[in-house]
Amino acid sequence: MLPDTLNLLTSVLSGNGGSRTSMTAARRLLRHFGTVQGLSQASLEEMRGIGKLSVKQAAALYLALELGRMACISPLRAGERFSCSRELYHRYRARFFSANREYFFSLHLNSKNQLIREFLVSIGSLNSSMVHPREVFSQAVRDSTAALVFIHNHPSGDPAPSREDHDCTKRLVQAGRILGIRILDHIVFGYDDYYSFADAEQLNCDLINFDF
């Protein structure tokens, strides 16, 4: 049986599999942050203060979380293609685990739907990310992009699109039509799930489904 979150956290803090003081500290952290995702958003000093950790314990925990995040990140590489929105969710979700603001990326694809590069369009506040078509398409045109996929996170963990998300997607689809650049999808990332505008048939264009 795989160890649960409390036991894993206790092992990291104790260094050898467990102790009463380490388990108490682990309980404090989980009680305050709720989940590993919440804990991963904390700073080193927050972990130390809230968990009443030693400098060594806090450093070990911080590095363990960072190593786990790095191990889970497997974004598309230049020349790669993807099969569906769920694949993109699994390949990019770890990037947003510790994010406390919205990050909006565009994936630039060639005519064969292979990745040219990814571009960070904007970094928003806790609740919103301001995205203007000018920033999106100036880079896309520069890369001779044939199609785009947009991905961004909701720091709240709820992937349900906001009115602003719907309005932004509509503007980007309209701008893409004018420029002759296809919009294949806009994926909103939550903690444990995602929302795909393409899967929900919310792109309002003739490219709702992926064509590979």
Contacts in CASP RR format, 6 or more apart in sequence:
PFRMAT RR
TARGET T0000
AUTHOR 0000-0000-0000
METHOD contacts of the structure
MODEL  1
MLPDTLNLLTSVLSGNGGSRTSMTAARRLLRHFGTVQGLSQASLEEMRGI
GKLSVKQAAALYLALELGRMACISPLRAGERFSCSRELYHRYRARFFSAN
REYFFSLHLNSKNQLIREFLVSIGSLNSSMVHPREVFSQAVRDSTAALVF
IHNHPSGDPAPSREDHDCTKRLVQAGRILGIRILDHIVFGYDDYYSFADA
EQLNCDLINFDF
3 11 0 8 1.000
5 30 0 8 1.000
5 36 0 8 1.000
6 23 0 8 1.000
6 26 0 8 1.000
6 27 0 8 1.000
6 30 0 8 1.000
7 18 0 8 1.000
9 26 0 8 1.000
9 29 0 8 1.000
9 30 0 8 1.000
9 61 0 8 1.000
10 17 0 8 1.000
10 18 0 8 1.000
10 19 0 8 1.000
10 22 0 8 1.000
10 23 0 8 1.000
10 26 0 8 1.000
11 17 0 8 1.000
11 18 0 8 1.000
11 22 0 8 1.000
12 60 0 8 1.000
12 61 0 8 1.000
12 64 0 8 1.000
13 22 0 8 1.000
13 25 0 8 1.000
13 26 0 8 1.000
13 53 0 8 1.000
13 57 0 8 1.000
13 60 0 8 1.000
13 61 0 8 1.000
14 22 0 8 1.000
15 22 0 8 1.000
15 60 0 8 1.000
22 57 0 8 1.000
25 51 0 8 1.000
25 52 0 8 1.000
25 53 0 8 1.000
25 57 0 8 1.000
28 50 0 8 1.000
28 51 0 8 1.000
28 52 0 8 1.000
29 39 0 8 1.000
29 47 0 8 1.000
29 50 0 8 1.000
29 51 0 8 1.000
30 39 0 8 1.000
32 50 0 8 1.000
32 51 0 8 1.000
33 39 0 8 1.000
33 41 0 8 1.000
33 42 0 8 1.000
33 50 0 8 1.000
35 191 0 8 1.000
36 65 0 8 1.000
37 97 0 8 1.000
37 98 0 8 1.000
37 157 0 8 1.000
37 191 0 8 1.000
39 47 0 8 1.000
39 65 0 8 1.000
40 65 0 8 1.000
40 69 0 8 1.000
40 97 0 8 1.000
40 98 0 8 1.000
41 97 0 8 1.000
41 98 0 8 1.000
41 99 0 8 1.000
41 100 0 8 1.000
42 50 0 8 1.000
44 58 0 8 1.000
44 59 0 8 1.000
44 62 0 8 1.000
45 58 0 8 1.000
47 53 0 8 1.000
47 58 0 8 1.000
47 61 0 8 1.000
47 62 0 8 1.000
48 54 0 8 1.000
48 55 0 8 1.000
48 57 0 8 1.000
48 58 0 8 1.000
53 61 0 8 1.000
65 98 0 8 1.000
68 94 0 8 1.000
69 94 0 8 1.000
69 95 0 8 1.000
69 97 0 8 1.000
69 98 0 8 1.000
72 93 0 8 1.000
72 94 0 8 1.000
72 97 0 8 1.000
73 91 0 8 1.000
73 92 0 8 1.000
73 94 0 8 1.000
73 95 0 8 1.000
74 91 0 8 1.000
75 91 0 8 1.000
75 92 0 8 1.000
75 95 0 8 1.000
75 118 0 8 1.000
76 82 0 8 1.000
76 88 0 8 1.000
76 91 0 8 1.000
76 107 0 8 1.000
76 115 0 8 1.000
76 118 0 8 1.000
77 115 0 8 1.000
78 114 0 8 1.000
78 115 0 8 1.000
78 116 0 8 1.000
78 117 0 8 1.000
79 110 0 8 1.000
79 114 0 8 1.000
79 115 0 8 1.000
79 116 0 8 1.000
80 114 0 8 1.000
80 115 0 8 1.000
81 112 0 8 1.000
81 113 0 8 1.000
81 114 0 8 1.000
81 115 0 8 1.000
81 212 0 8 1.000
82 88 0 8 1.000
82 91 0 8 1.000
83 210 0 8 1.000
83 212 0 8 1.000
84 210 0 8 1.000
85 185 0 8 1.000
85 187 0 8 1.000
85 194 0 8 1.000
85 196 0 8 1.000
85 198 0 8 1.000
85 199 0 8 1.000
86 194 0 8 1.000
88 149 0 8 1.000
88 151 0 8 1.000
88 185 0 8 1.000
88 187 0 8 1.000
89 187 0 8 1.000
89 189 0 8 1.000
89 194 0 8 1.000
92 105 0 8 1.000
92 151 0 8 1.000
92 189 0 8 1.000
93 189 0 8 1.000
93 190 0 8 1.000
93 194 0 8 1.000
95 103 0 8 1.000
96 103 0 8 1.000
96 153 0 8 1.000
96 189 0 8 1.000
96 190 0 8 1.000
99 153 0 8 1.000
99 155 0 8 1.000
100 126 0 8 1.000
100 155 0 8 1.000
101 123 0 8 1.000
101 124 0 8 1.000
101 125 0 8 1.000
101 126 0 8 1.000
101 129 0 8 1.000
101 155 0 8 1.000
102 122 0 8 1.000
102 123 0 8 1.000
102 124 0 8 1.000
102 125 0 8 1.000
102 127 0 8 1.000
102 128 0 8 1.000
102 129 0 8 1.000
102 152 0 8 1.000
102 153 0 8 1.000
102 154 0 8 1.000
102 155 0 8 1.000
103 120 0 8 1.000
103 122 0 8 1.000
103 123 0 8 1.000
103 124 0 8 1.000
103 129 0 8 1.000
103 152 0 8 1.000
103 153 0 8 1.000
104 120 0 8 1.000
104 121 0 8 1.000
104 122 0 8 1.000
104 123 0 8 1.000
104 124 0 8 1.000
104 129 0 8 1.000
104 131 0 8 1.000
104 150 0 8 1.000
104 151 0 8 1.000
104 152 0 8 1.000
105 118 0 8 1.000
105 119 0 8 1.000
105 120 0 8 1.000
105 121 0 8 1.000
105 150 0 8 1.000
105 151 0 8 1.000
105 152 0 8 1.000
106 118 0 8 1.000
106 119 0 8 1.000
106 121 0 8 1.000
106 136 0 8 1.000
106 139 0 8 1.000
106 140 0 8 1.000
106 148 0 8 1.000
106 149 0 8 1.000
106 150 0 8 1.000
107 115 0 8 1.000
107 118 0 8 1.000
107 119 0 8 1.000
107 148 0 8 1.000
107 149 0 8 1.000
107 150 0 8 1.000
107 151 0 8 1.000
108 115 0 8 1.000
108 116 0 8 1.000
108 117 0 8 1.000
108 118 0 8 1.000
108 119 0 8 1.000
108 139 0 8 1.000
108 140 0 8 1.000
108 143 0 8 1.000
108 145 0 8 1.000
108 148 0 8 1.000
109 115 0 8 1.000
109 116 0 8 1.000
109 145 0 8 1.000
109 146 0 8 1.000
109 147 0 8 1.000
109 148 0 8 1.000
109 149 0 8 1.000
109 184 0 8 1.000
110 116 0 8 1.000
110 144 0 8 1.000
110 145 0 8 1.000
110 146 0 8 1.000
110 147 0 8 1.000
111 146 0 8 1.000
111 147 0 8 1.000
113 146 0 8 1.000
113 147 0 8 1.000
113 184 0 8 1.000
113 210 0 8 1.000
113 211 0 8 1.000
113 212 0 8 1.000
116 143 0 8 1.000
116 144 0 8 1.000
116 145 0 8 1.000
117 143 0 8 1.000
119 139 0 8 1.000
119 140 0 8 1.000
121 131 0 8 1.000
121 135 0 8 1.000
121 136 0 8 1.000
121 139 0 8 1.000
122 129 0 8 1.000
122 130 0 8 1.000
122 131 0 8 1.000
122 135 0 8 1.000
123 129 0 8 1.000
124 130 0 8 1.000
126 155 0 8 1.000
127 155 0 8 1.000
127 156 0 8 1.000
128 162 0 8 1.000
128 164 0 8 1.000
129 152 0 8 1.000
131 168 0 8 1.000
131 172 0 8 1.000
133 171 0 8 1.000
133 172 0 8 1.000
133 175 0 8 1.000
133 176 0 8 1.000
136 148 0 8 1.000
136 150 0 8 1.000
136 172 0 8 1.000
136 175 0 8 1.000
137 175 0 8 1.000
137 176 0 8 1.000
137 179 0 8 1.000
137 181 0 8 1.000
140 148 0 8 1.000
140 179 0 8 1.000
140 181 0 8 1.000
141 179 0 8 1.000
141 181 0 8 1.000
145 181 0 8 1.000
146 181 0 8 1.000
146 182 0 8 1.000
147 181 0 8 1.000
147 182 0 8 1.000
147 183 0 8 1.000
147 184 0 8 1.000
148 172 0 8 1.000
148 176 0 8 1.000
148 181 0 8 1.000
148 182 0 8 1.000
148 183 0 8 1.000
148 184 0 8 1.000
149 183 0 8 1.000
149 184 0 8 1.000
149 185 0 8 1.000
149 186 0 8 1.000
149 187 0 8 1.000
150 169 0 8 1.000
150 172 0 8 1.000
150 183 0 8 1.000
150 185 0 8 1.000
150 186 0 8 1.000
150 187 0 8 1.000
151 186 0 8 1.000
151 187 0 8 1.000
151 188 0 8 1.000
151 189 0 8 1.000
152 186 0 8 1.000
152 187 0 8 1.000
152 188 0 8 1.000
152 189 0 8 1.000
153 188 0 8 1.000
153 189 0 8 1.000
153 190 0 8 1.000
154 160 0 8 1.000
154 188 0 8 1.000
154 189 0 8 1.000
154 190 0 8 1.000
156 190 0 8 1.000
157 190 0 8 1.000
157 191 0 8 1.000
157 192 0 8 1.000
158 190 0 8 1.000
159 188 0 8 1.000
159 189 0 8 1.000
159 190 0 8 1.000
159 193 0 8 1.000
159 194 0 8 1.000
159 195 0 8 1.000
160 188 0 8 1.000
160 195 0 8 1.000
161 169 0 8 1.000
161 188 0 8 1.000
161 195 0 8 1.000
161 197 0 8 1.000
165 186 0 8 1.000
165 188 0 8 1.000
166 202 0 8 1.000
169 183 0 8 1.000
169 186 0 8 1.000
169 197 0 8 1.000
169 202 0 8 1.000
169 203 0 8 1.000
170 204 0 8 1.000
172 183 0 8 1.000
172 186 0 8 1.000
173 183 0 8 1.000
173 203 0 8 1.000
173 204 0 8 1.000
173 205 0 8 1.000
176 182 0 8 1.000
176 183 0 8 1.000
177 205 0 8 1.000
182 207 0 8 1.000
183 203 0 8 1.000
183 205 0 8 1.000
183 207 0 8 1.000
184 198 0 8 1.000
184 207 0 8 1.000
184 210 0 8 1.000
185 196 0 8 1.000
185 197 0 8 1.000
185 198 0 8 1.000
185 199 0 8 1.000
185 203 0 8 1.000
185 210 0 8 1.000
186 196 0 8 1.000
186 197 0 8 1.000
186 198 0 8 1.000
186 203 0 8 1.000
187 194 0 8 1.000
187 195 0 8 1.000
187 196 0 8 1.000
187 197 0 8 1.000
188 194 0 8 1.000
188 195 0 8 1.000
197 203 0 8 1.000
198 208 0 8 1.000
198 209 0 8 1.000
198 210 0 8 1.000
201 208 0 8 1.000
END
